[in-house]
Amino acid sequence: MADAGPDRLDSDTPKQVTPLSLLERARANDPEAWRRLIDLYRPLVLFWCGRGGIRSEDAEDVTQEVFAAASAGLSRFRRDRPGDTFRGWLRGITRNQVLILFRRNQGHPRAEGGADALARLEGLPDPLVVSDEDEADQVGQLYRRALEQVRSEFEERTWQAFWLTVIEGRSPAALVTDLGMSTAAIRQAKSRVLRRLKREVGDVLD
């Protein structure tokens, strides 16, 4: 069975229309695009909330506020400067919402650490710039979720060629027998998946 979606996307015919990316569709208020964007980033936002000292019973509410603020401000998100990323932009929104919750509850703090935690959070630089193993693991899971969003567009052998070369780091020459594909076909399959991934979510991944 041919990979109908990518084959159409890779066509060089003059009539080809490049599909909008996930971010572009979200900016156009496409509900399905927003659902997919939230599916990608919700676990990471919840992780950041935990890092900010937010209790689990409050984290869901903060996460909803984060995506509401992101929806309202998405038209202003730009990647004009080196280092500008959607993840960094969303992390800044999350930090603001965490601070809002702390300030709202200073008299009867519900966030872990109360006023002391608020002071620490306000006095520290944005922790997003200092990654660690836990956050790196969360970001790795984010990329895997992005891959799952395009996986259904490819037949299994194409996907295996991509997965084994890119994710597991195996050489195309070592996979010829296992996949029943030439090295050129394996490289082409890898490129097709990477192009599709970049086209779909390249502007919301680092």
LOTORDREN-365135 format. One record per residue (C-alpha): residue in three letters; x, y, z. Coordinates in pm, whole numbers, always signed. Example, Ala and Ser with C-alpha at 12.3 -4.5 7.8 and 13.67 -1.06 7.14 Angstrom:
BEGIN
<rec "ALA",<+1230,-450,+780>>
<rec "SER",<+1367,-106,+714>>
END
This chain:
BEGIN
<rec "MET",<+0,+0,+0>>
<rec "ALA",<+145,+339,-98>>
<rec "ASP",<+184,+625,+149>>
<rec "ALA",<-79,+843,-12>>
<rec "GLY",<-39,+1147,+210>>
<rec "PRO",<+339,+1198,+182>>
<rec "ASP",<+341,+1105,-187>>
<rec "ARG",<+97,+1385,-258>>
<rec "LEU",<+289,+1625,-38>>
<rec "ASP",<+620,+1545,-208>>
<rec "SER",<+482,+1604,-557>>
<rec "ASP",<+658,+1873,-759>>
<rec "THR",<+363,+1949,-987>>
<rec "PRO",<+290,+2319,-1036>>
<rec "LYS",<-58,+2281,-887>>
<rec "GLN",<+74,+2154,-553>>
<rec "VAL",<-40,+2358,-253>>
<rec "THR",<+180,+2323,+55>>
<rec "PRO",<-44,+2235,+351>>
<rec "LEU",<-52,+2466,+649>>
<rec "SER",<+157,+2367,+947>>
<rec "LEU",<+4,+2283,+1283>>
<rec "LEU",<+92,+2629,+1416>>
<rec "GLU",<-55,+2804,+1113>>
<rec "ARG",<-379,+2609,+1149>>
<rec "ALA",<-393,+2687,+1520>>
<rec "ARG",<-352,+3056,+1442>>
<rec "ALA",<-649,+3021,+1209>>
<rec "ASN",<-851,+2883,+1504>>
<rec "ASP",<-875,+2532,+1365>>
<rec "PRO",<-1016,+2326,+1659>>
<rec "GLU",<-841,+2006,+1549>>
<rec "ALA",<-506,+2187,+1529>>
<rec "TRP",<-556,+2321,+1881>>
<rec "ARG",<-641,+1975,+2006>>
<rec "ARG",<-323,+1836,+1856>>
<rec "LEU",<-115,+2124,+1990>>
<rec "ILE",<-253,+2070,+2340>>
<rec "ASP",<-196,+1695,+2312>>
<rec "LEU",<+168,+1769,+2232>>
<rec "TYR",<+241,+2019,+2507>>
<rec "ARG",<+0,+1950,+2793>>
<rec "PRO",<+226,+1694,+2968>>
<rec "LEU",<+520,+1937,+2950>>
<rec "VAL",<+312,+2224,+3091>>
<rec "LEU",<+202,+2001,+3378>>
<rec "PHE",<+568,+1915,+3439>>
<rec "TRP",<+656,+2286,+3453>>
<rec "CYS",<+370,+2347,+3695>>
<rec "GLY",<+513,+2082,+3924>>
<rec "ARG",<+855,+2244,+3896>>
<rec "GLY",<+695,+2575,+3994>>
<rec "GLY",<+559,+2429,+4315>>
<rec "ILE",<+198,+2390,+4204>>
<rec "ARG",<+5,+2111,+4370>>
<rec "SER",<-149,+1850,+4143>>
<rec "GLU",<-506,+1960,+4223>>
<rec "ASP",<-423,+2311,+4098>>
<rec "ALA",<-201,+2211,+3805>>
<rec "GLU",<-491,+2124,+3573>>
<rec "ASP",<-649,+2467,+3628>>
<rec "VAL",<-317,+2642,+3567>>
<rec "THR",<-264,+2437,+3251>>
<rec "GLN",<-603,+2543,+3118>>
<rec "GLU",<-511,+2906,+3186>>
<rec "VAL",<-180,+2857,+3006>>
<rec "PHE",<-346,+2736,+2688>>
<rec "ALA",<-615,+3004,+2709>>
<rec "ALA",<-341,+3268,+2728>>
<rec "ALA",<-150,+3097,+2447>>
<rec "SER",<-460,+3100,+2228>>
<rec "ALA",<-515,+3469,+2292>>
<rec "GLY",<-152,+3558,+2221>>
<rec "LEU",<-58,+3311,+1949>>
<rec "SER",<-78,+3573,+1674>>
<rec "ARG",<+206,+3760,+1850>>
<rec "PHE",<+441,+3462,+1873>>
<rec "ARG",<+743,+3511,+1646>>
<rec "ARG",<+1073,+3335,+1585>>
<rec "ASP",<+1261,+3645,+1470>>
<rec "ARG",<+1565,+3613,+1696>>
<rec "PRO",<+1811,+3328,+1750>>
<rec "GLY",<+1686,+3118,+2038>>
<rec "ASP",<+1319,+3205,+1991>>
<rec "THR",<+1119,+2882,+2028>>
<rec "PHE",<+757,+2792,+2080>>
<rec "ARG",<+858,+2586,+2382>>
<rec "GLY",<+1036,+2883,+2537>>
<rec "TRP",<+739,+3108,+2465>>
<rec "LEU",<+496,+2861,+2623>>
<rec "ARG",<+729,+2815,+2921>>
<rec "GLY",<+716,+3191,+2980>>
<rec "ILE",<+336,+3183,+2977>>
<rec "THR",<+340,+2894,+3223>>
<rec "ARG",<+574,+3081,+3455>>
<rec "ASN",<+344,+3383,+3450>>
<rec "GLN",<+40,+3171,+3532>>
<rec "VAL",<+227,+3003,+3819>>
<rec "LEU",<+314,+3348,+3958>>
<rec "ILE",<-46,+3461,+3922>>
<rec "LEU",<-163,+3164,+4128>>
<rec "PHE",<+94,+3235,+4399>>
<rec "ARG",<-3,+3602,+4416>>
<rec "ARG",<-373,+3519,+4420>>
<rec "ASN",<-325,+3292,+4721>>
<rec "GLN",<-63,+3475,+4924>>
<rec "GLY",<-305,+3514,+5214>>
<rec "HIS",<-407,+3148,+5200>>
<rec "PRO",<-142,+2982,+4983>>
<rec "ARG",<-240,+2656,+4815>>
<rec "ALA",<+79,+2618,+4615>>
<rec "GLU",<+355,+2421,+4780>>
<rec "GLY",<+596,+2648,+4967>>
<rec "GLY",<+357,+2944,+4987>>
<rec "ALA",<+512,+3292,+5002>>
<rec "ASP",<+866,+3156,+5033>>
<rec "ALA",<+825,+2966,+4708>>
<rec "LEU",<+686,+3280,+4542>>
<rec "ALA",<+990,+3480,+4648>>
<rec "ARG",<+1223,+3214,+4516>>
<rec "LEU",<+1041,+3193,+4185>>
<rec "GLU",<+1038,+3570,+4133>>
<rec "GLY",<+1404,+3602,+4225>>
<rec "LEU",<+1538,+3333,+3995>>
<rec "PRO",<+1606,+3346,+3621>>
<rec "ASP",<+1374,+3146,+3402>>
<rec "PRO",<+1465,+2782,+3474>>
<rec "LEU",<+1391,+2688,+3112>>
<rec "VAL",<+1737,+2808,+3012>>
<rec "VAL",<+1895,+2555,+3247>>
<rec "SER",<+1786,+2212,+3129>>
<rec "ASP",<+1832,+1897,+3331>>
<rec "GLU",<+1783,+1526,+3287>>
<rec "ASP",<+1417,+1530,+3396>>
<rec "GLU",<+1321,+1807,+3157>>
<rec "ALA",<+1526,+1651,+2878>>
<rec "ASP",<+1322,+1333,+2927>>
<rec "GLN",<+999,+1535,+2905>>
<rec "VAL",<+1116,+1701,+2584>>
<rec "GLY",<+1206,+1360,+2443>>
<rec "GLN",<+853,+1244,+2512>>
<rec "LEU",<+723,+1557,+2340>>
<rec "TYR",<+911,+1462,+2023>>
<rec "ARG",<+773,+1109,+2040>>
<rec "ARG",<+420,+1249,+2063>>
<rec "ALA",<+493,+1461,+1756>>
<rec "LEU",<+606,+1150,+1570>>
<rec "GLU",<+290,+966,+1664>>
<rec "GLN",<+83,+1245,+1510>>
<rec "VAL",<+223,+1171,+1163>>
<rec "ARG",<+285,+797,+1194>>
<rec "SER",<-51,+692,+1047>>
<rec "GLU",<+40,+861,+717>>
<rec "PHE",<+311,+607,+640>>
<rec "GLU",<+312,+236,+568>>
<rec "GLU",<+487,+19,+826>>
<rec "ARG",<+806,-51,+627>>
<rec "THR",<+861,+320,+558>>
<rec "TRP",<+812,+396,+925>>
<rec "GLN",<+1050,+121,+1030>>
<rec "ALA",<+1318,+254,+796>>
<rec "PHE",<+1283,+595,+955>>
<rec "TRP",<+1266,+469,+1313>>
<rec "LEU",<+1559,+232,+1292>>
<rec "THR",<+1791,+486,+1125>>
<rec "VAL",<+1691,+806,+1308>>
<rec "ILE",<+1578,+688,+1652>>
<rec "GLU",<+1793,+378,+1694>>
<rec "GLY",<+2088,+509,+1494>>
<rec "ARG",<+2135,+203,+1272>>
<rec "SER",<+2298,+239,+932>>
<rec "PRO",<+2092,+184,+616>>
<rec "ALA",<+2341,-79,+498>>
<rec "ALA",<+2273,-288,+809>>
<rec "LEU",<+1898,-287,+745>>
<rec "VAL",<+1886,-395,+380>>
<rec "THR",<+1813,-760,+458>>
<rec "ASP",<+1577,-697,+752>>
<rec "LEU",<+1363,-445,+564>>
<rec "GLY",<+1396,-584,+212>>
<rec "MET",<+1485,-237,+87>>
<rec "SER",<+1789,-88,-84>>
<rec "THR",<+2002,+161,+105>>
<rec "ALA",<+1874,+435,-127>>
<rec "ALA",<+1512,+342,-53>>
<rec "ILE",<+1583,+340,+321>>
<rec "ARG",<+1738,+687,+303>>
<rec "GLN",<+1445,+810,+96>>
<rec "ALA",<+1195,+672,+348>>
<rec "LYS",<+1384,+842,+630>>
<rec "SER",<+1382,+1173,+444>>
<rec "ARG",<+1010,+1152,+365>>
<rec "VAL",<+915,+1110,+732>>
<rec "LEU",<+1151,+1387,+842>>
<rec "ARG",<+1013,+1625,+578>>
<rec "ARG",<+658,+1549,+683>>
<rec "LEU",<+741,+1598,+1050>>
<rec "LYS",<+913,+1929,+982>>
<rec "ARG",<+626,+2050,+765>>
<rec "GLU",<+365,+1959,+1025>>
<rec "VAL",<+527,+2059,+1356>>
<rec "GLY",<+863,+2213,+1269>>
<rec "ASP",<+751,+2557,+1387>>
<rec "VAL",<+643,+2432,+1731>>
<rec "LEU",<+947,+2213,+1800>>
<rec "ASP",<+1296,+2344,+1874>>
END
